[in-house]
Every structure is written in structure tokens, then in C-alpha cells.
Amino acid sequence: MFGLGIFLFCVFLFFYRTGNPTVTIGHLNFSIIFATIGLAIAIWAERWRIVVDGKQMEIHRLFHRPKKIMIPEIGKVMIGKKQQLTLYHKNGKKLITVDALSDNYDKLLQTLKSNNVQIKNND
């Protein structure tokens, strides 16, 4: 998306500079905004991740410090309608929801099962 925005900017800038009356500053603004949104999404996707290391799990989010959770502290896991995992602390507090399309979703589920974490389907 970022690359497409930059490409659009270059194309619109070329036509704007050659004097084409159908290309306006609005086209240039649109392409810059499009590229900025694409860059923000790329940064977010690069930054967000879950790292499981033995009995510890680190959750990295965009504007937060990494949150460390010990796997034995996870009380239960609910599997939602779209196969997303919702992890709860032993005290009942919701920790995080992990989408089924996330990288290494199956490995996280296997790690939780191997550590005897209670997993329920939320039907």
C-alpha cells in the first residue's frame, strides 16, 4: 500500500508538472495520505508479534511496552466463532485476543495445550 501510494504520487506529480489540467493538488494530497496510511500499517504489522519462549510469552504491540506473561499464569483460553484465541489470567482478567490468521497461531495453541491450559470453545 505504501509503494502504491508513492507510485501514484510520482504519476500524479509527472502529469501535474507537465500542465495536465485534470490533475490537481488534491490528487497529490490523496496519494501522500494513501502512502502514509500504508506506511503506518506496515510499521504496525512489523511491530505487533507474540514471542513464546519456554514458559514465558511476550506480547509486542505498537504503542505499548512489551508485556511479559508467564504461561502458567494463563487461567483459561476461549476459542471464538472465527477461531480467535482469547487468553484470560487466572484471576479472570482478559489478557489478549489472538486472531486465527496470526503467524504461528497453531504453535501458540500447541504450546498452551502442552502446558495444560484449559481451552474451551465459545459456542
MMTF fields as JSON, N, C-alpha, C and O atoms, coordinates in Angstrom:
{
  "mmtfVersion": "1.0.0",
  "mmtfProducer": "UNKNOWN",
  "numBonds": 491,
  "numAtoms": 492,
  "numGroups": 123,
  "numChains": 1,
  "numModels": 1,
  "chainsPerModel": [1],
  "groupsPerChain": [123],
  "chainIdList": ["A"],
  "bondAtomList": [4, 2, 8, 6, 12, 10, 16, 14, 20, 18, 24, 22, 28, 26, 32, 30, 36, 34, 40, 38, 44, 42, 48, 46, 52, 50, 56, 54, 60, 58, 64, 62, 68, 66, 72, 70, 76, 74, 80, 78, 84, 82, 88, 86, 92, 90, 96, 94, 100, 98, 104, 102, 108, 106, 112, 110, 116, 114, 120, 118, 124, 122, 128, 126, 132, 130, 136, 134, 140, 138, 144, 142, 148, 146, 152, 150, 156, 154, 160, 158, 164, 162, 168, 166, 172, 170, 176, 174, 180, 178, 184, 182, 188, 186, 192, 190, 196, 194, 200, 198, 204, 202, 208, 206, 212, 210, 216, 214, 220, 218, 224, 222, 228, 226, 232, 230, 236, 234, 240, 238, 244, 242, 248, 246, 252, 250, 256, 254, 260, 258, 264, 262, 268, 266, 272, 270, 276, 274, 280, 278, 284, 282, 288, 286, 292, 290, 296, 294, 300, 298, 304, 302, 308, 306, 312, 310, 316, 314, 320, 318, 324, 322, 328, 326, 332, 330, 336, 334, 340, 338, 344, 342, 348, 346, 352, 350, 356, 354, 360, 358, 364, 362, 368, 366, 372, 370, 376, 374, 380, 378, 384, 382, 388, 386, 392, 390, 396, 394, 400, 398, 404, 402, 408, 406, 412, 410, 416, 414, 420, 418, 424, 422, 428, 426, 432, 430, 436, 434, 440, 438, 444, 442, 448, 446, 452, 450, 456, 454, 460, 458, 464, 462, 468, 466, 472, 470, 476, 474, 480, 478, 484, 482, 488, 486],
  "bondOrderList": [1, 1, 1, 1, 1, 1, 1, 1, 1, 1, 1, 1, 1, 1, 1, 1, 1, 1, 1, 1, 1, 1, 1, 1, 1, 1, 1, 1, 1, 1, 1, 1, 1, 1, 1, 1, 1, 1, 1, 1, 1, 1, 1, 1, 1, 1, 1, 1, 1, 1, 1, 1, 1, 1, 1, 1, 1, 1, 1, 1, 1, 1, 1, 1, 1, 1, 1, 1, 1, 1, 1, 1, 1, 1, 1, 1, 1, 1, 1, 1, 1, 1, 1, 1, 1, 1, 1, 1, 1, 1, 1, 1, 1, 1, 1, 1, 1, 1, 1, 1, 1, 1, 1, 1, 1, 1, 1, 1, 1, 1, 1, 1, 1, 1, 1, 1, 1, 1, 1, 1, 1, 1],
  "groupList": [{"groupName": "MET", "atomNameList": ["N", "CA", "C", "O"], "elementList": ["N", "C", "C", "O"], "formalChargeList": [0, 0, 0, 0], "bondAtomList": [1, 0, 2, 1, 3, 2], "bondOrderList": [1, 1, 2], "singleLetterCode": "M", "chemCompType": "L-PEPTIDE LINKING"}, {"groupName": "PHE", "atomNameList": ["N", "CA", "C", "O"], "elementList": ["N", "C", "C", "O"], "formalChargeList": [0, 0, 0, 0], "bondAtomList": [1, 0, 2, 1, 3, 2], "bondOrderList": [1, 1, 2], "singleLetterCode": "F", "chemCompType": "L-PEPTIDE LINKING"}, {"groupName": "GLY", "atomNameList": ["N", "CA", "C", "O"], "elementList": ["N", "C", "C", "O"], "formalChargeList": [0, 0, 0, 0], "bondAtomList": [1, 0, 2, 1, 3, 2], "bondOrderList": [1, 1, 2], "singleLetterCode": "G", "chemCompType": "PEPTIDE LINKING"}, {"groupName": "LEU", "atomNameList": ["N", "CA", "C", "O"], "elementList": ["N", "C", "C", "O"], "formalChargeList": [0, 0, 0, 0], "bondAtomList": [1, 0, 2, 1, 3, 2], "bondOrderList": [1, 1, 2], "singleLetterCode": "L", "chemCompType": "L-PEPTIDE LINKING"}, {"groupName": "ILE", "atomNameList": ["N", "CA", "C", "O"], "elementList": ["N", "C", "C", "O"], "formalChargeList": [0, 0, 0, 0], "bondAtomList": [1, 0, 2, 1, 3, 2], "bondOrderList": [1, 1, 2], "singleLetterCode": "I", "chemCompType": "L-PEPTIDE LINKING"}, {"groupName": "CYS", "atomNameList": ["N", "CA", "C", "O"], "elementList": ["N", "C", "C", "O"], "formalChargeList": [0, 0, 0, 0], "bondAtomList": [1, 0, 2, 1, 3, 2], "bondOrderList": [1, 1, 2], "singleLetterCode": "C", "chemCompType": "L-PEPTIDE LINKING"}, {"groupName": "VAL", "atomNameList": ["N", "CA", "C", "O"], "elementList": ["N", "C", "C", "O"], "formalChargeList": [0, 0, 0, 0], "bondAtomList": [1, 0, 2, 1, 3, 2], "bondOrderList": [1, 1, 2], "singleLetterCode": "V", "chemCompType": "L-PEPTIDE LINKING"}, {"groupName": "TYR", "atomNameList": ["N", "CA", "C", "O"], "elementList": ["N", "C", "C", "O"], "formalChargeList": [0, 0, 0, 0], "bondAtomList": [1, 0, 2, 1, 3, 2], "bondOrderList": [1, 1, 2], "singleLetterCode": "Y", "chemCompType": "L-PEPTIDE LINKING"}, {"groupName": "ARG", "atomNameList": ["N", "CA", "C", "O"], "elementList": ["N", "C", "C", "O"], "formalChargeList": [0, 0, 0, 0], "bondAtomList": [1, 0, 2, 1, 3, 2], "bondOrderList": [1, 1, 2], "singleLetterCode": "R", "chemCompType": "L-PEPTIDE LINKING"}, {"groupName": "THR", "atomNameList": ["N", "CA", "C", "O"], "elementList": ["N", "C", "C", "O"], "formalChargeList": [0, 0, 0, 0], "bondAtomList": [1, 0, 2, 1, 3, 2], "bondOrderList": [1, 1, 2], "singleLetterCode": "T", "chemCompType": "L-PEPTIDE LINKING"}, {"groupName": "ASN", "atomNameList": ["N", "CA", "C", "O"], "elementList": ["N", "C", "C", "O"], "formalChargeList": [0, 0, 0, 0], "bondAtomList": [1, 0, 2, 1, 3, 2], "bondOrderList": [1, 1, 2], "singleLetterCode": "N", "chemCompType": "L-PEPTIDE LINKING"}, {"groupName": "PRO", "atomNameList": ["N", "CA", "C", "O"], "elementList": ["N", "C", "C", "O"], "formalChargeList": [0, 0, 0, 0], "bondAtomList": [1, 0, 2, 1, 3, 2], "bondOrderList": [1, 1, 2], "singleLetterCode": "P", "chemCompType": "L-PEPTIDE LINKING"}, {"groupName": "HIS", "atomNameList": ["N", "CA", "C", "O"], "elementList": ["N", "C", "C", "O"], "formalChargeList": [0, 0, 0, 0], "bondAtomList": [1, 0, 2, 1, 3, 2], "bondOrderList": [1, 1, 2], "singleLetterCode": "H", "chemCompType": "L-PEPTIDE LINKING"}, {"groupName": "SER", "atomNameList": ["N", "CA", "C", "O"], "elementList": ["N", "C", "C", "O"], "formalChargeList": [0, 0, 0, 0], "bondAtomList": [1, 0, 2, 1, 3, 2], "bondOrderList": [1, 1, 2], "singleLetterCode": "S", "chemCompType": "L-PEPTIDE LINKING"}, {"groupName": "ALA", "atomNameList": ["N", "CA", "C", "O"], "elementList": ["N", "C", "C", "O"], "formalChargeList": [0, 0, 0, 0], "bondAtomList": [1, 0, 2, 1, 3, 2], "bondOrderList": [1, 1, 2], "singleLetterCode": "A", "chemCompType": "L-PEPTIDE LINKING"}, {"groupName": "TRP", "atomNameList": ["N", "CA", "C", "O"], "elementList": ["N", "C", "C", "O"], "formalChargeList": [0, 0, 0, 0], "bondAtomList": [1, 0, 2, 1, 3, 2], "bondOrderList": [1, 1, 2], "singleLetterCode": "W", "chemCompType": "L-PEPTIDE LINKING"}, {"groupName": "GLU", "atomNameList": ["N", "CA", "C", "O"], "elementList": ["N", "C", "C", "O"], "formalChargeList": [0, 0, 0, 0], "bondAtomList": [1, 0, 2, 1, 3, 2], "bondOrderList": [1, 1, 2], "singleLetterCode": "E", "chemCompType": "L-PEPTIDE LINKING"}, {"groupName": "ASP", "atomNameList": ["N", "CA", "C", "O"], "elementList": ["N", "C", "C", "O"], "formalChargeList": [0, 0, 0, 0], "bondAtomList": [1, 0, 2, 1, 3, 2], "bondOrderList": [1, 1, 2], "singleLetterCode": "D", "chemCompType": "L-PEPTIDE LINKING"}, {"groupName": "LYS", "atomNameList": ["N", "CA", "C", "O"], "elementList": ["N", "C", "C", "O"], "formalChargeList": [0, 0, 0, 0], "bondAtomList": [1, 0, 2, 1, 3, 2], "bondOrderList": [1, 1, 2], "singleLetterCode": "K", "chemCompType": "L-PEPTIDE LINKING"}, {"groupName": "GLN", "atomNameList": ["N", "CA", "C", "O"], "elementList": ["N", "C", "C", "O"], "formalChargeList": [0, 0, 0, 0], "bondAtomList": [1, 0, 2, 1, 3, 2], "bondOrderList": [1, 1, 2], "singleLetterCode": "Q", "chemCompType": "L-PEPTIDE LINKING"}],
  "groupTypeList": [0, 1, 2, 3, 2, 4, 1, 3, 1, 5, 6, 1, 3, 1, 1, 7, 8, 9, 2, 10, 11, 9, 6, 9, 4, 2, 12, 3, 10, 1, 13, 4, 4, 1, 14, 9, 4, 2, 3, 14, 4, 14, 4, 15, 14, 16, 8, 15, 8, 4, 6, 6, 17, 2, 18, 19, 0, 16, 4, 12, 8, 3, 1, 12, 8, 11, 18, 18, 4, 0, 4, 11, 16, 4, 2, 18, 6, 0, 4, 2, 18, 18, 19, 19, 3, 9, 3, 7, 12, 18, 10, 2, 18, 18, 3, 4, 9, 6, 17, 14, 3, 13, 17, 10, 7, 17, 18, 3, 3, 19, 9, 3, 18, 13, 10, 10, 6, 19, 4, 18, 10, 10, 17],
  "groupIdList": [1, 2, 3, 4, 5, 6, 7, 8, 9, 10, 11, 12, 13, 14, 15, 16, 17, 18, 19, 20, 21, 22, 23, 24, 25, 26, 27, 28, 29, 30, 31, 32, 33, 34, 35, 36, 37, 38, 39, 40, 41, 42, 43, 44, 45, 46, 47, 48, 49, 50, 51, 52, 53, 54, 55, 56, 57, 58, 59, 60, 61, 62, 63, 64, 65, 66, 67, 68, 69, 70, 71, 72, 73, 74, 75, 76, 77, 78, 79, 80, 81, 82, 83, 84, 85, 86, 87, 88, 89, 90, 91, 92, 93, 94, 95, 96, 97, 98, 99, 100, 101, 102, 103, 104, 105, 106, 107, 108, 109, 110, 111, 112, 113, 114, 115, 116, 117, 118, 119, 120, 121, 122, 123],
  "secStructList": [7, 2, 2, 2, 2, 2, 2, 2, 2, 2, 2, 2, 2, 2, 2, 2, 2, 6, 6, 7, 6, 6, 7, 7, 2, 2, 2, 2, 2, 2, 2, 2, 2, 2, 2, 2, 2, 2, 2, 2, 2, 2, 2, 2, 2, 2, 2, 7, 3, 3, 3, 3, 3, 6, 6, 3, 3, 3, 3, 3, 7, 6, 6, 1, 7, 7, 3, 3, 3, 3, 4, 4, 4, 3, 3, 3, 3, 3, 3, 7, 6, 6, 1, 7, 3, 3, 3, 3, 3, 6, 6, 1, 7, 3, 3, 3, 3, 3, 7, 6, 6, 1, 6, 6, 2, 2, 2, 2, 2, 2, 2, 2, 2, 2, 6, 6, 7, 3, 3, 3, 3, 7, 7],
  "xCoordList": [0.825, 0.0, 0.879, 0.58, 1.959, 2.878, 3.49, 3.545, 3.948, 4.557, 3.58, 3.951, 2.337, 1.319, 1.073, 0.902, 1.054, 0.871, 2.0, 1.76, 3.227, 4.38, 4.336, 4.635, 3.962, 3.831, 2.777, 3.007, 1.621, 0.573, 1.062, 0.776, 1.806, 2.328, 3.236, 3.134, 4.119, 5.037, 4.278, 4.596, 3.278, 2.488, 1.73, 1.757, 1.049, 0.29, 1.211, 0.862, 2.386, 3.331, 3.819, 3.957, 4.078, 4.503, 3.442, 3.753, 2.198, 1.13, 0.843, 0.491, 0.994, 0.772, 1.839, 1.538, 3.1, 4.214, 4.178, 4.665, 3.607, 3.512, 2.337, 2.132, 1.568, 0.487, -0.847, -1.717, -1.037, -2.315, -3.382, -3.244, -4.443, -5.436, -6.326, -7.009, -6.34, -7.203, -6.563, -7.246, -5.279, -4.589, -4.423, -3.878, -4.905, -4.866, -4.014, -3.498, -3.888, -3.181, -3.895, -3.261, -5.2, -5.963, -5.476, -5.445, -5.098, -4.548, -3.236, -3.001, -2.401, -1.124, -1.361, -0.713, -2.296, -2.619, -3.158, -2.77, -4.053, -4.61, -3.511, -3.509, -2.588, -1.543, -0.608, -0.144, -0.329, 0.514, -0.204, 0.407, -1.486, -2.258, -2.326, -2.178, -2.546, -2.593, -1.268, -1.258, -0.162, 1.16, 1.415, 2.003, 0.978, 1.17, 0.405, 0.932, -0.83, -1.612, -0.935, -0.86, -0.449, 0.257, 1.508, 1.801, 2.252, 3.456, 3.097, 3.771, 2.04, 1.607, 1.197, 1.521, 0.497, 0.085, 1.3, 1.353, 2.266, 3.479, 4.263, 4.773, 4.361, 5.063, 4.317, 4.932, 2.986, 2.184, 2.343, 2.512, 2.29, 2.404, 3.788, 3.912, 4.805, 6.162, 6.347, 7.05, 5.727, 5.924, 5.101, 5.57, 3.874, 2.993, 3.412, 3.497, 3.672, 4.01, 3.912, 3.899, 3.843, 3.86, 5.047, 5.195, 5.891, 7.076, 6.907, 6.753, 6.937, 6.821, 8.188, 8.783, 8.68, 9.998, 9.871, 9.913, 9.717, 9.582, 8.289, 7.205, 8.395, 7.222, 6.832, 5.986, 7.432, 7.163, 6.687, 7.117, 5.79, 5.26, 5.375, 5.01, 5.882, 5.982, 5.036, 5.027, 4.231, 3.298, 3.817, 3.915, 4.149, 4.644, 3.521, 3.026, 3.12, 2.103, 2.706, 3.772, 2.009, 2.591, 2.969, 4.125, 2.057, 2.34, 2.461, 2.222, 2.825, 2.943, 4.295, 4.938, 4.705, 5.908, 5.582, 4.423, 6.601, 6.331, 5.783, 6.304, 4.735, 4.089, 4.511, 4.319, 5.088, 5.547, 4.51, 4.043, 4.165, 3.187, 3.8, 4.303, 3.758, 4.187, 3.03, 1.888, 3.312, 2.251, 1.485, 0.273, 2.127, 1.338, 0.344, -0.569, 0.507, -0.431, -1.718, -2.69, -1.733, -2.932, -3.929, -3.651, -5.092, -6.109, -6.932, -7.141, -7.401, -8.199, -8.068, -7.654, -8.435, -8.425, -9.783, -10.254, -10.405, -11.682, -11.423, -10.742, -11.973, -11.875, -13.194, -14.243, -13.148, -14.349, -14.873, -14.375, -15.901, -16.569, -15.627, -15.733, -14.72, -13.787, -12.427, -11.41, -12.405, -11.212, -10.179, -9.019, -10.573, -9.624, -9.48, -10.442, -8.281, -7.995, -8.085, -7.452, -8.861, -8.908, -8.285, -8.811, -7.16, -6.434, -6.845, -6.919, -7.115, -7.508, -6.501, -5.985, -6.23, -5.359, -6.109, -7.325, -5.409, -6.059, -7.065, -8.006, -6.868, -7.818, -9.035, -9.903, -9.114, -10.262, -10.106, -10.98, -9.012, -8.798, -8.381, -7.535, -8.988, -8.649, -7.256, -6.951, -6.409, -5.048, -4.948, -4.483, -5.38, -5.245, -6.118, -6.441, -6.488, -7.177, -6.253, -5.757, -6.026, -5.139, -5.986, -6.699, -5.906, -6.667, -6.114, -4.916, -6.987, -6.576, -5.635, -4.931, -5.604, -4.723, -3.332, -2.49, -3.082, -1.773, -0.702, -0.981, 0.527, 1.653, 1.808, 1.663, 2.101, 2.367, 1.197, 1.402, -0.027, -1.231, -1.273, -1.549, -0.999, -1.051, 0.007, -0.242, 1.183, 2.234, 1.852, 2.136, 1.205, 0.741, -0.296, -0.251, -1.223, -2.261, -1.647, -2.06, -0.666, 0.011, 0.766, 0.76, 1.417, 2.141, 1.184, 1.486, 0.022, -0.971, -1.483, -1.655, -1.729, -2.196, -1.133, -1.456, 0.13, 1.2, 1.456, 2.04, 1.024, 1.162, -0.125, -0.296, -1.032, -2.282, -3.141, -3.736, -3.206, -4.081, -5.478, -5.65, -6.477, -7.865, -8.327, -8.306, -8.746, -9.177, -10.63, -10.978, -11.487, -12.92, -13.354, -12.835, -14.319, -14.948, -16.066, -16.859, -16.137, -17.15, -18.307, -18.445, -19.131, -20.237, -21.449, -22.466],
  "yCoordList": [-1.18, 0.0, 1.257, 2.238, 1.208, 2.339, 2.55, 3.673, 1.454, 1.544, 2.049, 2.827, 1.611, 2.075, 3.573, 4.291, 4.047, 5.477, 6.308, 7.363, 5.842, 6.56, 6.528, 7.529, 5.377, 5.272, 6.256, 6.96, 6.3, 7.242, 8.681, 9.499, 8.988, 10.341, 10.702, 11.795, 9.786, 10.058, 10.254, 11.156, 9.415, 9.54, 10.863, 11.598, 11.162, 12.415, 13.627, 14.623, 13.552, 14.661, 14.879, 16.019, 13.799, 13.922, 14.656, 15.604, 14.211, 14.85, 16.274, 17.14, 16.515, 17.863, 18.826, 19.958, 18.354, 19.2, 19.463, 20.497, 18.536, 18.743, 19.635, 19.935, 20.059, 21.003, 20.369, 21.048, 19.112, 18.443, 19.056, 18.988, 19.654, 20.342, 19.407, 19.868, 18.112, 17.195, 16.704, 16.103, 16.944, 16.536, 17.768, 18.786, 17.657, 18.795, 18.452, 17.343, 19.436, 19.221, 18.151, 17.434, 18.043, 17.011, 15.606, 14.743, 15.375, 14.073, 13.799, 12.689, 14.81, 14.651, 14.422, 13.576, 15.184, 15.004, 13.603, 12.951, 13.147, 11.804, 10.746, 9.853, 10.84, 9.822, 9.852, 8.805, 11.047, 11.145, 10.539, 9.816, 10.826, 10.249, 8.734, 8.011, 8.252, 6.816, 6.156, 5.094, 6.772, 6.23, 6.261, 5.328, 7.328, 7.44, 6.353, 5.746, 6.104, 5.034, 3.686, 2.859, 3.463, 2.222, 2.042, 0.934, 3.125, 3.057, 2.749, 1.951, 3.378, 3.12, 1.658, 1.044, 1.107, -0.298, -1.215, -2.218, -0.89, -1.708, -1.69, -2.723, -0.531, -0.435, -1.224, -1.946, -1.093, -1.818, -3.323, -4.052, -3.787, -5.22, -5.755, -6.892, -4.953, -5.366, -5.402, -6.267, -4.481, -4.32, -5.312, -5.796, -5.626, -6.481, -7.933, -8.444, -8.594, -10.013, -10.606, -9.894, -11.919, -12.673, -13.619, -14.375, -13.569, -14.424, -15.367, -14.919, -16.669, -17.668, -18.301, -18.824, -18.243, -18.782, -19.643, -19.134, -20.927, -21.824, -21.581, -21.807, -21.122, -20.871, -19.399, -19.0, -18.593, -17.155, -16.726, -17.265, -15.744, -15.221, -13.703, -13.081, -13.106, -11.647, -11.172, -11.705, -10.157, -9.572, -8.185, -7.324, -7.965, -6.676, -5.99, -6.525, -4.796, -4.016, -2.684, -2.304, -1.968, -0.791, 0.311, 0.736, 0.781, 1.923, 1.522, 2.342, 0.281, -0.209, -0.874, -1.296, -0.958, -1.724, -3.205, -3.598, -4.035, -5.478, -5.98, -5.646, -6.78, -7.317, -8.773, -9.572, -9.117, -10.48, -11.22, -10.729, -12.409, -13.236, -14.621, -15.206, -15.132, -16.499, -17.413, -17.175, -18.438, -19.314, -19.992, -20.169, -20.381, -20.947, -19.946, -20.362, -18.643, -17.643, -17.569, -16.95, -18.197, -18.167, -19.157, -20.352, -18.642, -19.476, -20.264, -21.465, -19.6, -20.299, -19.591, -18.435, -20.324, -19.805, -20.116, -21.252, -19.09, -19.276, -19.179, -18.263, -20.131, -20.097, -19.569, -20.169, -18.442, -17.775, -18.368, -19.381, -17.705, -18.174, -18.214, -19.113, -17.27, -17.217, -17.802, -17.442, -18.699, -19.401, -18.493, -18.884, -17.279, -16.428, -16.92, -17.398, -16.798, -17.203, -15.989, -14.967, -16.092, -15.049, -15.632, -16.587, -15.059, -15.557, -14.773, -13.545, -15.512, -14.912, -15.295, -16.412, -14.349, -14.583, -15.478, -15.633, -16.063, -16.91, -16.138, -16.724, -14.804, -14.001, -13.589, -12.875, -14.029, -13.752, -12.564, -12.316, -11.819, -10.637, -11.054, -11.932, -10.41, -10.703, -10.166, -9.015, -10.998, -10.595, -10.109, -8.996, -10.932, -10.58, -11.509, -12.623, -11.027, -11.851, -12.001, -11.012, -13.238, -13.537, -14.076, -15.066, -13.43, -13.834, -15.132, -15.402, -15.924, -17.209, -17.051, -17.998, -15.88, -15.652, -15.179, -14.922, -15.061, -14.611, -15.652, -16.848, -15.171, -16.084, -16.992, -16.55, -18.245, -19.249, -19.447, -19.796, -19.224, -19.443, -20.887, -21.144, -21.824, -23.238, -23.6, -24.433, -22.985, -23.248, -22.707, -23.338, -21.531, -20.978, -21.903, -22.171, -22.392, -23.293, -24.585, -25.08, -25.134, -26.351, -26.105, -26.956, -24.944, -24.608, -24.521, -25.003, -23.903, -23.802, -25.184, -25.464, -26.047, -27.405, -28.202, -28.939, -28.066, -28.822, -28.344, -29.074, -27.121, -26.601, -26.765, -26.133, -27.609, -27.952, -26.741, -26.678, -25.786, -24.628, -25.038, -25.678, -24.661, -25.006, -24.258, -23.027, -25.001, -24.414, -24.804, -25.985, -23.775, -24.012, -23.364, -22.319, -24.001, -23.392, -22.484, -22.869, -21.294, -20.306, -20.396, -19.543, -21.423, -21.637, -20.859, -20.924],
  "zCoordList": [0.0, 0.0, 0.0, -0.681, 0.771, 0.793, -0.587, -1.09, -1.192, -2.52, -3.565, -4.445, -3.471, -4.409, -4.24, -5.225, -2.989, -2.743, -3.318, -3.905, -3.156, -3.713, -5.238, -5.889, -5.813, -7.265, -7.781, -8.764, -7.113, -7.52, -7.429, -8.304, -6.359, -6.204, -7.378, -7.936, -7.748, -8.869, -10.178, -10.953, -10.426, -11.656, -11.663, -12.65, -10.545, -10.475, -10.565, -11.2, -9.935, -9.99, -11.423, -11.866, -12.137, -13.531, -14.357, -15.079, -14.244, -15.02, -14.544, -15.345, -13.245, -12.707, -13.229, -13.609, -13.243, -13.694, -15.2, -15.659, -15.97, -17.419, -17.797, -18.973, -16.803, -17.066, -17.41, -17.956, -17.115, -17.37, -16.459, -15.238, -17.017, -16.183, -15.367, -14.453, -15.667, -14.914, -13.621, -12.791, -13.433, -12.207, -11.33, -11.759, -10.085, -9.16, -7.939, -7.805, -7.062, -5.794, -4.971, -4.197, -5.136, -4.425, -4.744, -3.866, -5.983, -6.36, -5.619, -5.142, -5.532, -4.826, -3.332, -2.716, -2.758, -1.336, -1.073, -0.104, -1.941, -1.786, -1.791, -0.945, -2.726, -2.825, -1.617, -1.168, -1.089, 0.115, 1.318, 2.105, 1.465, 2.576, 2.431, 3.416, 1.226, 0.953, 1.328, 1.95, 0.957, 1.28, 2.784, 3.329, 3.461, 4.907, 5.645, 6.577, 5.236, 5.859, 5.618, 6.526, 4.413, 4.107, 4.942, 5.391, 5.156, 5.983, 7.434, 8.084, 7.942, 9.318, 9.496, 10.513, 8.531, 8.604, 8.541, 9.254, 7.706, 7.605, 8.915, 9.348, 9.54, 10.831, 11.889, 12.674, 11.919, 12.895, 12.716, 13.693, 11.478, 11.214, 11.591, 12.046, 11.406, 11.76, 13.272, 13.794, 13.963, 15.4, 16.217, 17.248, 15.771, 16.545, 16.387, 15.27, 17.504, 17.461, 18.859, 19.864, 18.889, 20.14, 20.066, 19.106, 21.087, 21.145, 22.33, 23.466, 22.068, 23.123, 23.308, 22.366, 24.554, 24.87, 26.123, 27.243, 25.929, 27.069, 27.815, 27.277, 29.049, 29.89, 29.917, 30.718, 29.059, 29.046, 27.667, 26.647, 27.655, 26.406, 26.452, 27.449, 25.373, 25.264, 24.182, 23.073, 24.513, 23.561, 23.222, 24.096, 21.955, 21.482, 20.709, 19.717, 21.172, 20.47, 20.073, 20.557, 19.175, 18.535, 19.517, 19.528, 20.326, 21.195, 22.662, 23.548, 22.923, 24.291, 24.478, 23.517, 25.718, 26.031, 25.905, 26.033, 25.654, 25.592, 26.931, 27.995, 26.857, 28.048, 28.192, 27.276, 29.343, 29.583, 30.419, 31.447, 29.949, 30.644, 30.814, 29.854, 32.012, 32.249, 31.844, 32.237, 31.075, 30.575, 31.711, 31.581, 32.824, 33.926, 34.55, 35.263, 34.294, 34.812, 33.997, 34.431, 32.817, 31.977, 32.554, 32.661, 32.924, 33.554, 32.566, 32.741, 31.527, 30.522, 29.184, 29.099, 28.147, 26.784, 26.175, 26.223, 25.6, 24.91, 23.412, 22.951, 22.654, 21.198, 20.669, 20.901, 19.953, 19.461, 18.17, 17.678, 17.627, 16.411, 15.216, 14.381, 15.118, 13.99, 14.367, 13.773, 15.346, 15.814, 16.468, 16.599, 16.884, 17.586, 19.028, 19.63, 19.562, 20.937, 21.846, 21.58, 22.911, 23.929, 25.185, 25.758, 25.617, 26.776, 28.013, 27.991, 29.105, 30.371, 31.449, 31.465, 32.351, 33.501, 34.485, 34.372, 35.439, 36.44, 37.285, 37.821, 37.409, 38.178, 37.348, 37.85, 36.081, 35.229, 34.305, 33.474, 34.427, 33.591, 32.182, 32.007, 31.177, 29.779, 29.484, 29.798, 28.88, 28.546, 27.107, 26.861, 26.154, 24.742, 23.908, 24.32, 22.734, 21.74, 20.539, 19.997, 20.131, 19.012, 17.865, 18.027, 16.717, 15.542, 14.966, 15.059, 14.376, 13.804, 12.618, 12.266, 11.994, 10.85, 11.257, 10.395, 12.556, 13.037, 12.734, 12.65, 12.572, 12.363, 13.575, 14.714, 13.326, 14.366, 15.331, 16.493, 14.851, 15.661, 16.152, 17.323, 15.252, 15.605, 16.641, 17.512, 16.559, 17.547, 18.923, 19.941, 18.953, 20.23, 20.846, 22.047, 20.043, 20.545, 21.075, 22.123, 20.364, 20.823, 22.13, 23.018, 22.251, 23.482, 24.656, 25.748, 24.431, 25.503, 25.898, 27.084, 24.914, 25.209, 25.954, 26.886, 25.557, 26.211, 27.637, 28.438, 27.96, 29.322, 30.117, 31.16, 29.635, 30.321, 30.66, 31.736, 29.746, 29.925, 29.482, 28.444, 30.283, 29.984, 28.731, 28.699, 27.697, 26.43, 26.193, 26.198, 25.983, 25.766, 24.465, 24.074, 23.793, 22.625, 23.098, 23.958, 22.549, 22.925, 21.935, 21.058, 22.075, 21.122, 21.503, 20.812]
}
